[in-house]
Amino acid sequence: MHKTLILIVEDEDNICSFIETTLKANNYSVITAKKASDALSMASSYTPDLMLLDLGLPDMDGIEVLRQVRSWSVMPVIIVSARSDEAEKVQTLDLGADDYITKPFGTSELLARIRTALRHSIRVATEEAVFRVRGLSVDFAKRQVLLNGAEVHLTQIEYKIVSLLAKHAGRVLTYDQMIAELWGPYAEKDNKILRVNMANIRRKIEKNPAAPQYIFTEVGVGYRLAEE
């Protein structure tokens, strides 16, 4: 059976070794690169299933590595960085990163993010007909949302928002990504209409909209829909 191959791009030896040990203990195959140039050549020659990418590399910024990888590959890329700047998180996600994890982090968080990114790449490839999480289901063919078996009456745009998040469940979608997807690439980059619709959606699907269990806000970045 093919083991999932993960490329770790990290120039700090202790962090690279920690991640490599963790992944191998969880039955992943691992290759490592300490420089951006090595990462790019390994990404094209080994075609890994997922890349863990540090931003602070000695020869090139990780954001440029991401930009180059996205020009030819759709493999999941998770940014692993000590930088916690919101604007930078938004930039990497807008450029096509699947997720962003800030150092320091625990092994369980890292493994959960990897599983989510890998599942999402499979989901996109297979285009599941129905998405389910904790009593909430989105039927893409019927364009219908059910909560504990009962239909949730959503407006057309509210359904589009929920189905978009469901297609990318577990992954943060930035405000700009969502606006472009929902209203077109030339729509005004204004979160207000998105926030109003989100408040309405939460009133309809969340038991307590102030403490959501389905749609989470990543402050200053975007929204993420829960997944099992």
Secondary structure, 3 states (H helix, E strand, C coil): CCCCEEEEECCCHHHHHHHHHHHHHCCCEEEEECCHHHHHHHHHHHCCCEEEECCECCCCEHHHHHHHHHCCCCCCEEEEECCCCHHHHHHHHHCCCCEEEECCCCHHHHHHHHHHHHHHHHHHHHCCCEEEECCEEEECCCCEEEECCEECCCCHHHHHHHHHHHHCCCCCEEHHHHHHHHHCCCCCCCCHHHHHHHHHHHHHHCCCCCCCCCEEEECCCEEEECCC
